[in-house]
């Protein structure tokens, strides 16, 4: 025990004088290895130092000293086994985590490479960092690398400043934008209708932990995060080509507004446009005229030449009306063989002149159908209002009265509404 007391005090030389050099002990090697791996704590370091001293003076070790050394070794051995078990568990957990990350990365990469929509990612200054093959092909580039090399920012793709400004404003103010429809320009300068959605990518500082360190986690940050320091480091977005959908929607709108036979506006859309013109006339105090015309003896045309010839006559008349009136005038098929024209900023004198020109043009036209050739005439009723003094229904009624008078007075003529008309 005296030997142990001397070893505990660190005075080895007083216990037996100088000792010969001994080979490096297993305890020394174990201590260095543990230190290298960072698994040694204060108690274990103390035990290793004492064990090293004991082994260097092995010729003086007593029974009690040896038993102490064995007990301490057993404790260290159990601790080492626990550390090894913990390390194995951590290794398995890390392996499983890496596998999940690899699977997730493969799913993301597969989606990124094969999805039909364009996907992009930008840096902190808005520069394009990554685009998928679908986006490159959408804008006429041979590869994503070519597009990144030639297009610096997403904003450079916008054709119109207004849409670009809205994109920038929404991203800076709200941190995201959803379903922005805009025309984007491809590599050839052609315009492509697209739907753009994007969101900022951020790092959120969760706050200092007890050790004084902070932790960051990636997230989307639409509009920022309350109580946190949010640092944007770029954005991700999706661009879908909606040109076909846009064309289909425009075609549906056109079909809903136009007459299927003649291609003129139909009655419903004419009423909408005419009300707009009436409101404009009321605001400005300008005159506005309305013409209603009807094909003379149209039933006779159908009975003599057939309904196909009657349809052909209506189409020819629609063409005559379209090329005779001004661009600002509204021409529509009112129903059957009846047509109606709205002439903005046109007084009664100019309305009469317009009606006379229409009569002349119709008299000069010829209709060809199935080898048959025939002509036609029309009757026209005209009325004028100033400053929105009449409603649309009233104007239509007055023009219809004038049209009835033109037919009663021999057809192929124009009549202007007067109170004395029947």
Helices and strands as residue ranges (DSSP letters): H 2-9, H 13-16, H 26-37, H 42-56, G 58-60, H 63-114, E 118-122, E 128-131, H 133-138, H 144-150, G 154-157, H 161-173, E 176-185, E 191-208, E 214-220, E 229-241, H 243-257, H 267-284, E 287-295, H 298-305, H 307-324, E 330-335, E 338-344, H 348-364, E 367-369, E 372-374, E 378-386, H 392-408, E 414-416
